[in-house]
């Protein structure tokens, strides 16, 4: 009977998860619904004694048995990657994340020794328990972020697009396109050609340490190294040269696209109805006037669906941001160097947490606080 209840709950959650994901794949919340459905399905498999249940129990036991070695291996990999990042990319905080993550994981692994070394004092036990449970919650969110970050690009692979935008990143020496950015431009050109879109936007402003805008450098690379020659059957290049962040990339690109004659007669979004395109020129985004731009009001509602091209580690957050801004676009990623990926993904994860700090703080307390309080009360 218990197994049937697990199975029923798994089917119900799975139905909700699939429906939510199909309706809007750009929500990280989909990951938690999918994970919950998967865990319930695994419980049902074991409880009902179905084929494979025994293997799951064996695999779970093996994972638990070898977890100290797995944690140690992960610590070594993160620390080694951190050293490589510092040597190749410098000592900025973003480049130190894998090193800091390895040190934090090592500290968590040593907390049982701290408890034993202090003679099982209740206060120390409560503090360690709180830290470990908080880390468990953050680790679960990271697992959901990584898993859905892998799944999302595969869900939107056939997304229709009438325009493509390539997001910029820092220039090498302040003027040259580095390999990471070249990969984005190359992927953007390939997507634009495959989908035969009329417009390809290169988006990126000029940083304080750069001699030219990222968009200008990308355009030069596209024409000289990327083999992009504008003409019949080749999308027209539009340069967006004002942005200093991903949000500004998307906002300014939307304003630029609304003025593009190629998209004036483009189709409205599914479900929008026959909404006419406003022929009036778009005003500059509110950032330029010193006002914070929040909400989707600045994004043209009549834009046809599009595609955002960025690096693989940045895809999910770019898609989430496009959804928050009301931009009808999915995101795809260009390959990222293996050594660069861990720190870059951790940076994106921290940015996702920072978008909803109160929510994650409350959930962390709900997960991590009851058990330590119980320990202190019983002592």
Beta strands, then each sheet from edge to edge (+ up, - down):
strand 1: 163-167
strand 2: 199-203
strand 3: 236-240
strand 4: 306-311
strand 5: 329-334
sheet 1: 3+ 2+ 1+ 4+ 5+
end
